[in-house]
Amino acid sequence: MTPPTEPDPASPEAFEPRESDHPALHPSITNVPVTPGVHLTGQSAYIDPEDTDSTSKLPFDPEKATPGPSWSANSYFADKQQVQDKAGSTFEAGTAQTEKDTQQKMEPRPDESTENDLSSVDPRAAHPGLNLSGRIISATFAVPYNIGFSKGNDWELEPRRGTSALFDSFSYLASSSSPWNHTLVGWTGEISTAKSAGDLAVQPPVNKAAAPIPVDPKKPNPVPQQPTGLRIGRDDRVRLEKQLERDHGGKIVPVWLVDEVDDHKDEYVVKDQSRWRTFAEHELYTLFHYKQNEPEDGRAARKSWADYYRMNKLFADRILEIYNPGDIIMVHDFYLLLLPSLLRQRLPNIYIGFFLHVPFPSSEFYRCLSRRKEILEGVLGANMIGFQSYSYSRHFSSCCTRILGFDSSSAGVDAYGAHVAVDVFPIGINAASTQRQAFGDPEIDDRIKGIREMYAGKKIIVGRDRLDAVRGVVQKLQAFEMFLEKYPEWQGKVVLIQVTSPSSVHTDRGESARERIVNNISDLAAKINGVHGSLDFTPVRHFPQYLSREEYFALLRLADIGLITSVRDGMNTTSMEYVICQKDNHGPLILSEFSGTAGSLSGAIHINPWDLGGVADAINEALKLDDQQREQQHTKLYNHVVSNNVQSWTNNYLKRLMTNLSAFDQSFATPALDRAKLLSQYRQAKKRLFMFDYDGTLTPIVKDPQAAIPSDRVIRTLKTLASDPNNAVWIISGRDQAFLDEWMGHISELGLSAEHGSFMRHPKSQDWENLTETTDMSWRKEVIDVFQYYTDKTTGEFLRRDKEDCFDMALSEELNPEYGATSRLAKCPEAS
């Protein structure tokens, strides 16, 4: 992968850590297996002595920093019930700070049972050859808090909404229930100005019997404006890190993405904070959900890509600051697709897992991405890549074959001499925590009673979606309208309560698209209410607001039907939370087949959201189910959600990752070229040999082989290299002599090898040497006949003949390589 020029190559050392300064990069560490629990240094991360001194002189006591709010039990809502597990060796291991502590705390206590397999207590026991340290470093785009800054004061930390399943996974890894030590690395997110002590947040008006009612239903919630020009000093940065470190017994390491660094005052200057989201959310998220943006200024696209690359590089720098040999790195989602490769380039033996939480599109959509190769090459630096559903993993493998030319299968991709495993891991939710929150709270029971009184005698359909084009809210309303028209007997008896929460992903550079979605939803709701409603009945209640925890669970518990019509999503936690909340009511779930959870929830009624009549029929079918059918469907769904929770997802992923780490050695993969190292060795060497392939190296792979012409820059570079008497430069190609003479022959200092070594032209010579003239080629005719036989039977293949009657079977560049391989095996199975 050829990265773009970094925005600020002369950034200060304090902001861009030098790779060579990190002790984990020293060959004595990276080339020697490290025994678990034994550190080569006494610290878990590299700390500059000067940094230690300056930390001790801070004007506040870091140990007394105010800890952040808990997000352990459920990240989407603040959990009011904290359950403390029984203390034991597993609990002690969850609080361990080093690998040695982990081993000591893993020793069974006298009062604990020792019947369990050691691998169930310490997963490292099943894979001793990996020399695991016992720590997981999770890399996610942003920390689980919205952060408010006030110079010289404690930071304000509020739980971040969204990605609840992912945050629950982090919470589990950091808890006493997990045998792992856990460190979370994430961007601070957009830093806002802290609220003053007496300035309370303005809450939307709330109907005590139902959901929040917006002042203007056609006006979307305003996106909070982030301050520009914040200057954050070292004292405040350390204060935040101490606050985060004290949270939940785990460790959270923030990544500082800033615009400028004031060296004199040791301050980070934060200006345009949204820039770090632009490429991921505008380009990747949109295309991964089968949406294409309108063409725009190429300069803006180049800038957003440079920001995306720089962000991933800063994540890599931050991880390597705390990395110890034997740590496992878990990288999450589309914001950090380049991170695996950036880490692999600097630490070839590092253990990396990657999981994509959104869909991965088919190759027909993916190849529209301008940086398609760089993205694939970036994520292929991982040892294992996980997806939510099988179709997403199949699309990824297909893209690697069609775009990069790598061999792939359902099990993985063979890239750069290494095998990258590809697997499917449908994520779950924290079922136990969800059930604790949904039941037993008197306030939720009161909300349920009030809503039932409001809609007495009516069936309630509940939908809760993000305000996003891919969530299918418009299709849901259109289908509900058709349901009322197609089944008039239900008019006045069914109400749809639709909640649309603001999306955390901003896919558009402007707000026009978001406003169009809001207007479409509001207009549809008004139309349905005008046609099918009355003075005393409103069939559609639309609330474009966040819900409180009590209101949300009240709606899920009292609903008669859960309706999810997303046109594309990676996973849908609402569907699983609905199943948990329906343990008494047994309401059926209508789920879009385009949802990433559809393949897991086989007990749901699956629908195509584009088939409005089919959705209307499904609603009618769900309303007519008898109690026994409802209970059967719900039991199947409930058992799956409870058994396949986020804890089991985390454990299954890690176990599969360790199995693949033991089976495949990624360290033998062809490394990316280290230009700094190459330059250093070039200057030290007295004699240097360069051997360049032609197609794909000096020129890109093109459909027409005759169009592969070297650029002027390549010609000038080759001339410069070859003119040095200490350099020997050779071009090695399958091209014939005439082609190489035409484009490279004028550089007399070059050595040329044509037709895969059959002919050679030495430097400063015009004569070609035929290395095959004394070779017995009598067998050639029989081989050519066999080649021709299979070529005639395989669509798109042709027999290529070189100058000296050398033949090979070639695949047309226009032909799909997967189709060619399938066709060849189907028609000529013996050719394999």
BELJO-V466449 format. One record per helix or strand of 3 or more residues. SS is the DSSP state (hx for helix, st for strand). FROM is the first residue (numbers start at 0). TO is the last residue. If there is no record, write none. Layout:
SS,FROM,TO / SS,FROM,TO
This chain:
hx,18,20 / hx,22,24 / hx,26,29 / hx,48,55 / hx,61,63 / hx,88,93 / hx,98,105 / hx,117,120 / hx,122,129 / st,134,141 / st,144,148 / st,155,158 / hx,163,172 / st,180,186 / st,229,232 / hx,233,244 / hx,246,248 / st,250,254 / st,259,261 / st,266,269 / hx,274,287 / hx,297,321 / st,327,331 / hx,333,335 / hx,338,345 / st,350,354 / hx,362,365 / hx,371,378 / st,383,386 / hx,389,403 / st,406,408 / st,411,414 / st,417,423 / hx,430,437 / hx,441,453 / st,458,465 / hx,468,470 / hx,472,485 / hx,487,489 / st,493,500 / hx,511,531 / st,539,542 / hx,548,557 / st,560,563 / hx,572,580 / st,587,591 / st,604,606 / hx,611,622 / hx,626,642 / hx,645,662 / hx,665,667 / hx,674,683 / st,687,692 / hx,704,706 / hx,711,722 / st,726,731 / hx,736,743 / st,750,753 / hx,754,756 / st,758,760 / hx,779,792 / st,796,800 / st,806,810 / hx,816,826 / hx,828,830
